[in-house]
Amino acid sequence: MRNLTVRHVPDDVYASLVFEAQRSGRSLAAVAREALRAHAGSIRRQRLDQTLDAVDILRASVLARRDGRPTANGTGLVREDRDR
């Protein structure tokens, strides 16, 4: 695991973390780690959502270029190449 030092934490944020630590009987470090883990998870989910949106846009673009025609099946081309 890595170490992280965070300076200039706003007083209200620090107080909230201390309150949660006392309320839950955990250390301040444990509460801070959990908050960071949750935030990192939300960033990962957001990046995944953006990636899926980009895939949907790409898929729509490909389908629009096909004009409703079925995509070519490469099986015949592979067999033709093998028969040469």
C-alpha positions, -999 to 999 in steps of 0.1 A, spaced: 0 0 0 10 36 -6 11 64 19 -6 97 12 -3 129 32 -31 154 27 -24 190 37 -48 219 40 -79 199 46 -109 223 52 -120 224 88 -155 212 80 -143 182 61 -119 173 89 -146 177 115 -169 154 95 -143 127 92 -135 129 130 -172 128 138 -177 97 117 -146 80 132 -159 86 167 -194 76 158 -184 44 142 -155 35 166 -130 35 138 -98 54 133 -97 87 115 -73 70 90 -98 42 84 -126 66 78 -105 87 54 -94 56 35 -130 46 31 -140 80 18 -111 80 -7 -120 44 -18 -157 55 -23 -147 85 -43 -122 65 -64 -150 40 -71 -173 68 -83 -146 81 -106 -142 46 -121 -179 42 -126 -181 77 -142 -152 67 -166 -169 34 -174 -202 52 -182 -183 76 -205 -167 47 -222 -200 29 -227 -216 61 -240 -187 64 -266 -192 28 -276 -230 34 -281 -222 64 -303 -197 44 -323 -222 16 -327 -249 40 -339 -224 55 -363 -215 20 -377 -252 10 -380 -260 43 -398 -233 37 -423 -246 2 -430 -279 17 -440 -298 -13 -427 -279 -38 -448 -266 -69 -431 -229 -70 -424 -209 -93 -446 -202 -127 -433 -165 -135 -435 -170 -172 -434 -172 -175 -472 -141 -154 -476 -122 -176 -452 -133 -208 -470 -124 -193 -504 -89 -184 -491 -84 -219 -477 -95 -235 -509 -68 -217 -529 
